[in-house]
Amino acid sequence: SVVQVPKATLSTSPVAQQTPTRPPDPSKPQEYMFRRVTVPGEAPSQGPEAPTPSAQKARVTGHDGEMLEVITEGNWQRQQVHVKDLSLIDESHFGSASLVANAPKEFPMPGSQSKDKA
């Protein structure tokens, strides 16, 4: 017997579904709520040979005027960041996929023989 695989249905994350196609307005910090952003990192030490700060990914969890509260990924630290100091990460492409025309559509059950090979 052959198992028919239903066509894949694509879904996007809840954040991607509510993501507008335009970037958030910096004068309206509430538009950044729950968005994924990149915030500037901190250098581990000071001095002429200190490493360049690396950016960290974070999620916006609150706002107070132009200051946004973010939770960084990985170390889960809470930070206060000015709206002008972060970059938005575009999540709108998540969940989109293309189907290959010659991909298999039928998968025989283990132990069964195909009609063509009998």
SVG drawing of the C-alpha trace seen along z (x, -y; Angstrom):
<svg xmlns="http://www.w3.org/2000/svg" viewBox="-3 -60 49 69">
<polyline fill="none" stroke="black" stroke-width="0.4" points="0.0,0.0 1.1,-3.6 0.8,-6.4 -0.3,-9.7 1.4,-12.7 -0.8,-15.8 0.4,-19.0 2.4,-21.1 0.7,-24.1 2.9,-27.0 2.6,-29.0 4.5,-31.9 5.4,-32.8 2.8,-35.0 5.4,-37.8 6.0,-37.5 2.2,-37.6 1.9,-40.9 5.1,-42.3 4.3,-45.3 6.1,-45.6 7.5,-49.0 9.9,-49.4 8.5,-50.6 8.3,-54.4 10.9,-55.4 8.4,-58.0 6.1,-55.1 8.1,-52.7 5.0,-50.4 5.5,-49.3 8.7,-47.5 6.9,-45.4 7.9,-41.7 10.0,-42.3 13.4,-40.7 16.3,-43.2 20.0,-43.5 21.5,-45.6 25.1,-46.7 27.2,-44.4 29.7,-45.5 33.4,-45.0 34.7,-42.7 37.6,-45.1 38.8,-48.6 42.1,-49.8 43.6,-50.2 43.6,-46.4 40.1,-45.8 38.0,-43.7 35.3,-45.5 31.9,-45.0 29.8,-42.5 26.1,-42.8 23.6,-40.7 20.2,-39.5 17.3,-40.3 13.5,-40.6 11.8,-43.8 9.7,-43.3 8.8,-46.8 9.1,-50.5 9.3,-53.8 9.4,-56.7 12.3,-56.2 13.9,-53.6 13.1,-50.0 13.6,-47.0 15.0,-44.0 16.0,-40.5 19.1,-39.3 19.3,-35.8 21.7,-33.3 22.5,-35.0 18.9,-36.3 20.0,-39.6 17.6,-42.5 18.9,-45.7 17.6,-49.2 18.4,-50.4 17.5,-53.7 15.3,-53.1 18.0,-54.6 20.7,-52.1 19.1,-49.0 18.4,-47.3 15.3,-45.4 15.7,-41.8 13.3,-40.9 11.3,-37.8 8.9,-38.0 10.7,-35.4 10.3,-32.6 7.8,-30.0 8.1,-30.6 9.3,-27.7 9.2,-26.6 8.1,-23.1 10.3,-21.2 8.3,-20.0 9.9,-16.6 9.8,-15.9 8.4,-12.5 4.6,-12.5 4.1,-8.8 6.0,-6.8 5.5,-3.0 5.1,-1.3 8.1,0.7 7.9,4.3 5.5,3.6 6.6,3.9 5.9,1.3 3.6,2.4 6.3,1.4 9.0,3.7 6.9,6.8"/>
</svg>
